[in-house]
């Protein structure tokens, strides 16, 4: 039950935050309260206290997060870095499509059907199109 345990007075749905004299009096600091949206803690800090105080505050938050990560410790296993079969299929599909598109551009160049783009030579146009296709495949 949500209302049991030593922290029953804390509600995860309560996003009202109050800070007095640099001390968190109430509320939970989460993505919603610290985020980039209007009305977030950082937004209000910037409006009320200025960029210097807000910058120090942001730096202090990062220090707390870094220390928490050092104490808590997180790791990933090799299994976390291996893509699932559907991802492999999608990668293979993208590579195949890119190869087909590049072959099409090469054939256009061989058949003299490739028109130079404004300000470019035919060779530059060819290279730009192939680079665009390969970059989009990434």
Chimera marker file (.cmm) of the C-alpha trace (Angstrom):
<marker_set name="trace">
<marker id="1" x="0.000" y="0.000" z="0.000" r="1" g="1" b="0" radius="0.5"/>
<marker id="2" x="1.234" y="3.486" z="-0.856" r="1" g="1" b="0" radius="0.5"/>
<marker id="3" x="0.401" y="4.899" z="2.570" r="1" g="1" b="0" radius="0.5"/>
<marker id="4" x="2.438" y="2.312" z="4.504" r="1" g="1" b="0" radius="0.5"/>
<marker id="5" x="6.087" y="2.432" z="5.492" r="1" g="1" b="0" radius="0.5"/>
<marker id="6" x="8.423" y="5.005" z="6.998" r="1" g="1" b="0" radius="0.5"/>
<marker id="7" x="7.796" y="7.573" z="4.235" r="1" g="1" b="0" radius="0.5"/>
<marker id="8" x="4.006" y="7.421" z="4.174" r="1" g="1" b="0" radius="0.5"/>
<marker id="9" x="3.842" y="11.224" z="4.448" r="1" g="1" b="0" radius="0.5"/>
<marker id="10" x="5.535" y="11.569" z="1.023" r="1" g="1" b="0" radius="0.5"/>
<marker id="11" x="3.210" y="11.371" z="-1.958" r="1" g="1" b="0" radius="0.5"/>
<marker id="12" x="4.851" y="10.698" z="-5.344" r="1" g="1" b="0" radius="0.5"/>
<marker id="13" x="2.058" y="12.689" z="-6.995" r="1" g="1" b="0" radius="0.5"/>
<marker id="14" x="2.794" y="15.800" z="-4.934" r="1" g="1" b="0" radius="0.5"/>
<marker id="15" x="4.949" y="18.075" z="-7.062" r="1" g="1" b="0" radius="0.5"/>
<marker id="16" x="4.584" y="21.190" z="-4.939" r="1" g="1" b="0" radius="0.5"/>
<marker id="17" x="8.084" y="22.227" z="-3.882" r="1" g="1" b="0" radius="0.5"/>
<marker id="18" x="9.098" y="24.842" z="-1.328" r="1" g="1" b="0" radius="0.5"/>
<marker id="19" x="12.659" y="26.049" z="-0.796" r="1" g="1" b="0" radius="0.5"/>
<marker id="20" x="13.413" y="28.536" z="1.983" r="1" g="1" b="0" radius="0.5"/>
<marker id="21" x="16.876" y="30.024" z="2.477" r="1" g="1" b="0" radius="0.5"/>
<marker id="22" x="18.428" y="27.358" z="0.274" r="1" g="1" b="0" radius="0.5"/>
<marker id="23" x="16.834" y="24.419" z="2.093" r="1" g="1" b="0" radius="0.5"/>
<marker id="24" x="14.210" y="22.094" z="0.666" r="1" g="1" b="0" radius="0.5"/>
<marker id="25" x="11.277" y="22.440" z="3.049" r="1" g="1" b="0" radius="0.5"/>
<marker id="26" x="8.762" y="20.280" z="1.206" r="1" g="1" b="0" radius="0.5"/>
<marker id="27" x="8.214" y="18.446" z="-2.030" r="1" g="1" b="0" radius="0.5"/>
<marker id="28" x="10.029" y="15.954" z="-4.195" r="1" g="1" b="0" radius="0.5"/>
<marker id="29" x="12.667" y="17.026" z="-6.681" r="1" g="1" b="0" radius="0.5"/>
<marker id="30" x="11.875" y="15.162" z="-9.881" r="1" g="1" b="0" radius="0.5"/>
<marker id="31" x="11.990" y="15.768" z="-13.623" r="1" g="1" b="0" radius="0.5"/>
<marker id="32" x="8.740" y="17.731" z="-13.528" r="1" g="1" b="0" radius="0.5"/>
<marker id="33" x="9.857" y="20.122" z="-10.792" r="1" g="1" b="0" radius="0.5"/>
<marker id="34" x="13.457" y="20.480" z="-12.020" r="1" g="1" b="0" radius="0.5"/>
<marker id="35" x="12.710" y="20.312" z="-15.747" r="1" g="1" b="0" radius="0.5"/>
<marker id="36" x="12.884" y="22.903" z="-18.482" r="1" g="1" b="0" radius="0.5"/>
<marker id="37" x="9.209" y="23.857" z="-18.522" r="1" g="1" b="0" radius="0.5"/>
<marker id="38" x="7.799" y="27.157" z="-17.328" r="1" g="1" b="0" radius="0.5"/>
<marker id="39" x="7.120" y="27.087" z="-13.603" r="1" g="1" b="0" radius="0.5"/>
<marker id="40" x="9.890" y="24.611" z="-12.842" r="1" g="1" b="0" radius="0.5"/>
<marker id="41" x="12.188" y="25.223" z="-9.897" r="1" g="1" b="0" radius="0.5"/>
<marker id="42" x="15.045" y="26.340" z="-12.153" r="1" g="1" b="0" radius="0.5"/>
<marker id="43" x="12.761" y="28.684" z="-14.092" r="1" g="1" b="0" radius="0.5"/>
<marker id="44" x="11.485" y="30.341" z="-10.926" r="1" g="1" b="0" radius="0.5"/>
<marker id="45" x="15.020" y="30.510" z="-9.485" r="1" g="1" b="0" radius="0.5"/>
<marker id="46" x="16.179" y="32.290" z="-12.637" r="1" g="1" b="0" radius="0.5"/>
<marker id="47" x="13.291" y="34.749" z="-12.602" r="1" g="1" b="0" radius="0.5"/>
<marker id="48" x="13.494" y="35.575" z="-8.894" r="1" g="1" b="0" radius="0.5"/>
<marker id="49" x="17.227" y="35.334" z="-8.135" r="1" g="1" b="0" radius="0.5"/>
<marker id="50" x="19.026" y="35.867" z="-11.446" r="1" g="1" b="0" radius="0.5"/>
<marker id="51" x="21.426" y="33.880" z="-13.575" r="1" g="1" b="0" radius="0.5"/>
<marker id="52" x="24.370" y="33.796" z="-11.137" r="1" g="1" b="0" radius="0.5"/>
<marker id="53" x="22.420" y="32.259" z="-8.253" r="1" g="1" b="0" radius="0.5"/>
<marker id="54" x="20.577" y="29.949" z="-10.644" r="1" g="1" b="0" radius="0.5"/>
<marker id="55" x="23.892" y="28.804" z="-12.148" r="1" g="1" b="0" radius="0.5"/>
<marker id="56" x="25.309" y="27.980" z="-8.705" r="1" g="1" b="0" radius="0.5"/>
<marker id="57" x="22.084" y="26.184" z="-7.805" r="1" g="1" b="0" radius="0.5"/>
<marker id="58" x="22.222" y="24.130" z="-10.997" r="1" g="1" b="0" radius="0.5"/>
<marker id="59" x="25.868" y="23.251" z="-10.284" r="1" g="1" b="0" radius="0.5"/>
<marker id="60" x="24.991" y="22.191" z="-6.736" r="1" g="1" b="0" radius="0.5"/>
<marker id="61" x="22.206" y="19.952" z="-8.017" r="1" g="1" b="0" radius="0.5"/>
<marker id="62" x="24.692" y="18.306" z="-10.391" r="1" g="1" b="0" radius="0.5"/>
<marker id="63" x="27.134" y="17.781" z="-7.509" r="1" g="1" b="0" radius="0.5"/>
<marker id="64" x="24.423" y="16.026" z="-5.487" r="1" g="1" b="0" radius="0.5"/>
<marker id="65" x="23.547" y="13.824" z="-8.461" r="1" g="1" b="0" radius="0.5"/>
<marker id="66" x="27.204" y="12.953" z="-9.102" r="1" g="1" b="0" radius="0.5"/>
<marker id="67" x="27.741" y="12.019" z="-5.451" r="1" g="1" b="0" radius="0.5"/>
<marker id="68" x="24.593" y="9.912" z="-5.443" r="1" g="1" b="0" radius="0.5"/>
<marker id="69" x="25.792" y="8.055" z="-8.553" r="1" g="1" b="0" radius="0.5"/>
<marker id="70" x="29.185" y="7.442" z="-6.926" r="1" g="1" b="0" radius="0.5"/>
<marker id="71" x="27.590" y="6.080" z="-3.759" r="1" g="1" b="0" radius="0.5"/>
<marker id="72" x="24.763" y="4.172" z="-5.403" r="1" g="1" b="0" radius="0.5"/>
<marker id="73" x="26.790" y="2.728" z="-8.251" r="1" g="1" b="0" radius="0.5"/>
<marker id="74" x="25.367" y="1.647" z="-11.551" r="1" g="1" b="0" radius="0.5"/>
<marker id="75" x="26.655" y="-0.817" z="-14.060" r="1" g="1" b="0" radius="0.5"/>
<marker id="76" x="25.546" y="-2.459" z="-17.245" r="1" g="1" b="0" radius="0.5"/>
<marker id="77" x="26.267" y="-5.928" z="-18.463" r="1" g="1" b="0" radius="0.5"/>
<marker id="78" x="27.393" y="-6.984" z="-21.902" r="1" g="1" b="0" radius="0.5"/>
<marker id="79" x="23.844" y="-8.191" z="-22.524" r="1" g="1" b="0" radius="0.5"/>
<marker id="80" x="22.617" y="-4.602" z="-22.282" r="1" g="1" b="0" radius="0.5"/>
<marker id="81" x="24.739" y="-3.644" z="-25.296" r="1" g="1" b="0" radius="0.5"/>
<marker id="82" x="23.464" y="-6.363" z="-27.637" r="1" g="1" b="0" radius="0.5"/>
<marker id="83" x="20.558" y="-5.383" z="-29.874" r="1" g="1" b="0" radius="0.5"/>
<marker id="84" x="17.491" y="-7.588" z="-30.155" r="1" g="1" b="0" radius="0.5"/>
<marker id="85" x="16.613" y="-9.423" z="-33.425" r="1" g="1" b="0" radius="0.5"/>
<marker id="86" x="14.060" y="-6.795" z="-34.488" r="1" g="1" b="0" radius="0.5"/>
<marker id="87" x="16.691" y="-4.078" z="-34.196" r="1" g="1" b="0" radius="0.5"/>
<marker id="88" x="19.104" y="-6.122" z="-36.307" r="1" g="1" b="0" radius="0.5"/>
<marker id="89" x="16.397" y="-6.535" z="-38.963" r="1" g="1" b="0" radius="0.5"/>
<marker id="90" x="15.751" y="-2.785" z="-38.980" r="1" g="1" b="0" radius="0.5"/>
<marker id="91" x="19.482" y="-2.073" z="-39.320" r="1" g="1" b="0" radius="0.5"/>
<marker id="92" x="19.795" y="-4.539" z="-42.202" r="1" g="1" b="0" radius="0.5"/>
<marker id="93" x="16.754" y="-2.988" z="-43.892" r="1" g="1" b="0" radius="0.5"/>
<marker id="94" x="18.253" y="0.521" z="-43.603" r="1" g="1" b="0" radius="0.5"/>
<marker id="95" x="21.613" y="-0.662" z="-44.981" r="1" g="1" b="0" radius="0.5"/>
<marker id="96" x="19.936" y="-2.447" z="-47.902" r="1" g="1" b="0" radius="0.5"/>
<marker id="97" x="17.850" y="0.637" z="-48.735" r="1" g="1" b="0" radius="0.5"/>
<marker id="98" x="20.929" y="2.894" z="-48.598" r="1" g="1" b="0" radius="0.5"/>
<marker id="99" x="22.862" y="0.542" z="-50.899" r="1" g="1" b="0" radius="0.5"/>
<marker id="100" x="19.984" y="0.512" z="-53.383" r="1" g="1" b="0" radius="0.5"/>
<marker id="101" x="19.752" y="4.309" z="-53.318" r="1" g="1" b="0" radius="0.5"/>
<marker id="102" x="23.513" y="4.702" z="-53.846" r="1" g="1" b="0" radius="0.5"/>
<marker id="103" x="23.420" y="2.230" z="-56.757" r="1" g="1" b="0" radius="0.5"/>
<marker id="104" x="20.597" y="4.290" z="-58.269" r="1" g="1" b="0" radius="0.5"/>
<marker id="105" x="22.683" y="7.482" z="-58.035" r="1" g="1" b="0" radius="0.5"/>
<marker id="106" x="25.686" y="5.668" z="-59.564" r="1" g="1" b="0" radius="0.5"/>
<marker id="107" x="23.518" y="4.429" z="-62.434" r="1" g="1" b="0" radius="0.5"/>
<marker id="108" x="22.195" y="7.951" z="-63.025" r="1" g="1" b="0" radius="0.5"/>
<marker id="109" x="25.770" y="9.228" z="-63.155" r="1" g="1" b="0" radius="0.5"/>
<marker id="110" x="26.824" y="6.498" z="-65.624" r="1" g="1" b="0" radius="0.5"/>
<marker id="111" x="23.774" y="7.158" z="-67.821" r="1" g="1" b="0" radius="0.5"/>
<marker id="112" x="24.410" y="10.932" z="-67.787" r="1" g="1" b="0" radius="0.5"/>
<marker id="113" x="21.029" y="11.482" z="-66.072" r="1" g="1" b="0" radius="0.5"/>
<marker id="114" x="22.501" y="13.205" z="-63.022" r="1" g="1" b="0" radius="0.5"/>
<marker id="115" x="22.044" y="16.982" z="-63.102" r="1" g="1" b="0" radius="0.5"/>
<marker id="116" x="24.502" y="19.169" z="-61.175" r="1" g="1" b="0" radius="0.5"/>
<marker id="117" x="22.948" y="21.091" z="-58.312" r="1" g="1" b="0" radius="0.5"/>
<marker id="118" x="23.330" y="24.887" z="-58.334" r="1" g="1" b="0" radius="0.5"/>
<marker id="119" x="26.883" y="25.945" z="-57.475" r="1" g="1" b="0" radius="0.5"/>
<marker id="120" x="28.282" y="22.404" z="-57.696" r="1" g="1" b="0" radius="0.5"/>
<marker id="121" x="30.070" y="20.403" z="-60.330" r="1" g="1" b="0" radius="0.5"/>
<marker id="122" x="28.679" y="17.060" z="-61.426" r="1" g="1" b="0" radius="0.5"/>
<marker id="123" x="31.264" y="15.286" z="-59.270" r="1" g="1" b="0" radius="0.5"/>
<marker id="124" x="30.333" y="17.418" z="-56.204" r="1" g="1" b="0" radius="0.5"/>
<marker id="125" x="26.639" y="16.748" z="-56.808" r="1" g="1" b="0" radius="0.5"/>
<marker id="126" x="27.307" y="13.005" z="-57.015" r="1" g="1" b="0" radius="0.5"/>
<marker id="127" x="29.383" y="13.057" z="-53.832" r="1" g="1" b="0" radius="0.5"/>
<marker id="128" x="26.805" y="15.172" z="-51.972" r="1" g="1" b="0" radius="0.5"/>
<marker id="129" x="23.965" y="12.823" z="-52.905" r="1" g="1" b="0" radius="0.5"/>
<marker id="130" x="25.883" y="9.695" z="-51.908" r="1" g="1" b="0" radius="0.5"/>
<marker id="131" x="26.984" y="11.304" z="-48.625" r="1" g="1" b="0" radius="0.5"/>
<marker id="132" x="23.408" y="12.374" z="-47.858" r="1" g="1" b="0" radius="0.5"/>
<marker id="133" x="22.096" y="8.857" z="-48.484" r="1" g="1" b="0" radius="0.5"/>
<marker id="134" x="24.777" y="7.256" z="-46.314" r="1" g="1" b="0" radius="0.5"/>
<marker id="135" x="24.380" y="9.834" z="-43.530" r="1" g="1" b="0" radius="0.5"/>
<marker id="136" x="20.605" y="9.333" z="-43.505" r="1" g="1" b="0" radius="0.5"/>
<marker id="137" x="21.173" y="5.584" z="-43.153" r="1" g="1" b="0" radius="0.5"/>
<marker id="138" x="23.029" y="6.107" z="-39.869" r="1" g="1" b="0" radius="0.5"/>
<link id1="1" id2="2" r="1" g="1" b="0" radius="0.2"/>
<link id1="2" id2="3" r="1" g="1" b="0" radius="0.2"/>
<link id1="3" id2="4" r="1" g="1" b="0" radius="0.2"/>
<link id1="4" id2="5" r="1" g="1" b="0" radius="0.2"/>
<link id1="5" id2="6" r="1" g="1" b="0" radius="0.2"/>
<link id1="6" id2="7" r="1" g="1" b="0" radius="0.2"/>
<link id1="7" id2="8" r="1" g="1" b="0" radius="0.2"/>
<link id1="8" id2="9" r="1" g="1" b="0" radius="0.2"/>
<link id1="9" id2="10" r="1" g="1" b="0" radius="0.2"/>
<link id1="10" id2="11" r="1" g="1" b="0" radius="0.2"/>
<link id1="11" id2="12" r="1" g="1" b="0" radius="0.2"/>
<link id1="12" id2="13" r="1" g="1" b="0" radius="0.2"/>
<link id1="13" id2="14" r="1" g="1" b="0" radius="0.2"/>
<link id1="14" id2="15" r="1" g="1" b="0" radius="0.2"/>
<link id1="15" id2="16" r="1" g="1" b="0" radius="0.2"/>
<link id1="16" id2="17" r="1" g="1" b="0" radius="0.2"/>
<link id1="17" id2="18" r="1" g="1" b="0" radius="0.2"/>
<link id1="18" id2="19" r="1" g="1" b="0" radius="0.2"/>
<link id1="19" id2="20" r="1" g="1" b="0" radius="0.2"/>
<link id1="20" id2="21" r="1" g="1" b="0" radius="0.2"/>
<link id1="21" id2="22" r="1" g="1" b="0" radius="0.2"/>
<link id1="22" id2="23" r="1" g="1" b="0" radius="0.2"/>
<link id1="23" id2="24" r="1" g="1" b="0" radius="0.2"/>
<link id1="24" id2="25" r="1" g="1" b="0" radius="0.2"/>
<link id1="25" id2="26" r="1" g="1" b="0" radius="0.2"/>
<link id1="26" id2="27" r="1" g="1" b="0" radius="0.2"/>
<link id1="27" id2="28" r="1" g="1" b="0" radius="0.2"/>
<link id1="28" id2="29" r="1" g="1" b="0" radius="0.2"/>
<link id1="29" id2="30" r="1" g="1" b="0" radius="0.2"/>
<link id1="30" id2="31" r="1" g="1" b="0" radius="0.2"/>
<link id1="31" id2="32" r="1" g="1" b="0" radius="0.2"/>
<link id1="32" id2="33" r="1" g="1" b="0" radius="0.2"/>
<link id1="33" id2="34" r="1" g="1" b="0" radius="0.2"/>
<link id1="34" id2="35" r="1" g="1" b="0" radius="0.2"/>
<link id1="35" id2="36" r="1" g="1" b="0" radius="0.2"/>
<link id1="36" id2="37" r="1" g="1" b="0" radius="0.2"/>
<link id1="37" id2="38" r="1" g="1" b="0" radius="0.2"/>
<link id1="38" id2="39" r="1" g="1" b="0" radius="0.2"/>
<link id1="39" id2="40" r="1" g="1" b="0" radius="0.2"/>
<link id1="40" id2="41" r="1" g="1" b="0" radius="0.2"/>
<link id1="41" id2="42" r="1" g="1" b="0" radius="0.2"/>
<link id1="42" id2="43" r="1" g="1" b="0" radius="0.2"/>
<link id1="43" id2="44" r="1" g="1" b="0" radius="0.2"/>
<link id1="44" id2="45" r="1" g="1" b="0" radius="0.2"/>
<link id1="45" id2="46" r="1" g="1" b="0" radius="0.2"/>
<link id1="46" id2="47" r="1" g="1" b="0" radius="0.2"/>
<link id1="47" id2="48" r="1" g="1" b="0" radius="0.2"/>
<link id1="48" id2="49" r="1" g="1" b="0" radius="0.2"/>
<link id1="49" id2="50" r="1" g="1" b="0" radius="0.2"/>
<link id1="50" id2="51" r="1" g="1" b="0" radius="0.2"/>
<link id1="51" id2="52" r="1" g="1" b="0" radius="0.2"/>
<link id1="52" id2="53" r="1" g="1" b="0" radius="0.2"/>
<link id1="53" id2="54" r="1" g="1" b="0" radius="0.2"/>
<link id1="54" id2="55" r="1" g="1" b="0" radius="0.2"/>
<link id1="55" id2="56" r="1" g="1" b="0" radius="0.2"/>
<link id1="56" id2="57" r="1" g="1" b="0" radius="0.2"/>
<link id1="57" id2="58" r="1" g="1" b="0" radius="0.2"/>
<link id1="58" id2="59" r="1" g="1" b="0" radius="0.2"/>
<link id1="59" id2="60" r="1" g="1" b="0" radius="0.2"/>
<link id1="60" id2="61" r="1" g="1" b="0" radius="0.2"/>
<link id1="61" id2="62" r="1" g="1" b="0" radius="0.2"/>
<link id1="62" id2="63" r="1" g="1" b="0" radius="0.2"/>
<link id1="63" id2="64" r="1" g="1" b="0" radius="0.2"/>
<link id1="64" id2="65" r="1" g="1" b="0" radius="0.2"/>
<link id1="65" id2="66" r="1" g="1" b="0" radius="0.2"/>
<link id1="66" id2="67" r="1" g="1" b="0" radius="0.2"/>
<link id1="67" id2="68" r="1" g="1" b="0" radius="0.2"/>
<link id1="68" id2="69" r="1" g="1" b="0" radius="0.2"/>
<link id1="69" id2="70" r="1" g="1" b="0" radius="0.2"/>
<link id1="70" id2="71" r="1" g="1" b="0" radius="0.2"/>
<link id1="71" id2="72" r="1" g="1" b="0" radius="0.2"/>
<link id1="72" id2="73" r="1" g="1" b="0" radius="0.2"/>
<link id1="73" id2="74" r="1" g="1" b="0" radius="0.2"/>
<link id1="74" id2="75" r="1" g="1" b="0" radius="0.2"/>
<link id1="75" id2="76" r="1" g="1" b="0" radius="0.2"/>
<link id1="76" id2="77" r="1" g="1" b="0" radius="0.2"/>
<link id1="77" id2="78" r="1" g="1" b="0" radius="0.2"/>
<link id1="78" id2="79" r="1" g="1" b="0" radius="0.2"/>
<link id1="79" id2="80" r="1" g="1" b="0" radius="0.2"/>
<link id1="80" id2="81" r="1" g="1" b="0" radius="0.2"/>
<link id1="81" id2="82" r="1" g="1" b="0" radius="0.2"/>
<link id1="82" id2="83" r="1" g="1" b="0" radius="0.2"/>
<link id1="83" id2="84" r="1" g="1" b="0" radius="0.2"/>
<link id1="84" id2="85" r="1" g="1" b="0" radius="0.2"/>
<link id1="85" id2="86" r="1" g="1" b="0" radius="0.2"/>
<link id1="86" id2="87" r="1" g="1" b="0" radius="0.2"/>
<link id1="87" id2="88" r="1" g="1" b="0" radius="0.2"/>
<link id1="88" id2="89" r="1" g="1" b="0" radius="0.2"/>
<link id1="89" id2="90" r="1" g="1" b="0" radius="0.2"/>
<link id1="90" id2="91" r="1" g="1" b="0" radius="0.2"/>
<link id1="91" id2="92" r="1" g="1" b="0" radius="0.2"/>
<link id1="92" id2="93" r="1" g="1" b="0" radius="0.2"/>
<link id1="93" id2="94" r="1" g="1" b="0" radius="0.2"/>
<link id1="94" id2="95" r="1" g="1" b="0" radius="0.2"/>
<link id1="95" id2="96" r="1" g="1" b="0" radius="0.2"/>
<link id1="96" id2="97" r="1" g="1" b="0" radius="0.2"/>
<link id1="97" id2="98" r="1" g="1" b="0" radius="0.2"/>
<link id1="98" id2="99" r="1" g="1" b="0" radius="0.2"/>
<link id1="99" id2="100" r="1" g="1" b="0" radius="0.2"/>
<link id1="100" id2="101" r="1" g="1" b="0" radius="0.2"/>
<link id1="101" id2="102" r="1" g="1" b="0" radius="0.2"/>
<link id1="102" id2="103" r="1" g="1" b="0" radius="0.2"/>
<link id1="103" id2="104" r="1" g="1" b="0" radius="0.2"/>
<link id1="104" id2="105" r="1" g="1" b="0" radius="0.2"/>
<link id1="105" id2="106" r="1" g="1" b="0" radius="0.2"/>
<link id1="106" id2="107" r="1" g="1" b="0" radius="0.2"/>
<link id1="107" id2="108" r="1" g="1" b="0" radius="0.2"/>
<link id1="108" id2="109" r="1" g="1" b="0" radius="0.2"/>
<link id1="109" id2="110" r="1" g="1" b="0" radius="0.2"/>
<link id1="110" id2="111" r="1" g="1" b="0" radius="0.2"/>
<link id1="111" id2="112" r="1" g="1" b="0" radius="0.2"/>
<link id1="112" id2="113" r="1" g="1" b="0" radius="0.2"/>
<link id1="113" id2="114" r="1" g="1" b="0" radius="0.2"/>
<link id1="114" id2="115" r="1" g="1" b="0" radius="0.2"/>
<link id1="115" id2="116" r="1" g="1" b="0" radius="0.2"/>
<link id1="116" id2="117" r="1" g="1" b="0" radius="0.2"/>
<link id1="117" id2="118" r="1" g="1" b="0" radius="0.2"/>
<link id1="118" id2="119" r="1" g="1" b="0" radius="0.2"/>
<link id1="119" id2="120" r="1" g="1" b="0" radius="0.2"/>
<link id1="120" id2="121" r="1" g="1" b="0" radius="0.2"/>
<link id1="121" id2="122" r="1" g="1" b="0" radius="0.2"/>
<link id1="122" id2="123" r="1" g="1" b="0" radius="0.2"/>
<link id1="123" id2="124" r="1" g="1" b="0" radius="0.2"/>
<link id1="124" id2="125" r="1" g="1" b="0" radius="0.2"/>
<link id1="125" id2="126" r="1" g="1" b="0" radius="0.2"/>
<link id1="126" id2="127" r="1" g="1" b="0" radius="0.2"/>
<link id1="127" id2="128" r="1" g="1" b="0" radius="0.2"/>
<link id1="128" id2="129" r="1" g="1" b="0" radius="0.2"/>
<link id1="129" id2="130" r="1" g="1" b="0" radius="0.2"/>
<link id1="130" id2="131" r="1" g="1" b="0" radius="0.2"/>
<link id1="131" id2="132" r="1" g="1" b="0" radius="0.2"/>
<link id1="132" id2="133" r="1" g="1" b="0" radius="0.2"/>
<link id1="133" id2="134" r="1" g="1" b="0" radius="0.2"/>
<link id1="134" id2="135" r="1" g="1" b="0" radius="0.2"/>
<link id1="135" id2="136" r="1" g="1" b="0" radius="0.2"/>
<link id1="136" id2="137" r="1" g="1" b="0" radius="0.2"/>
<link id1="137" id2="138" r="1" g="1" b="0" radius="0.2"/>
</marker_set>
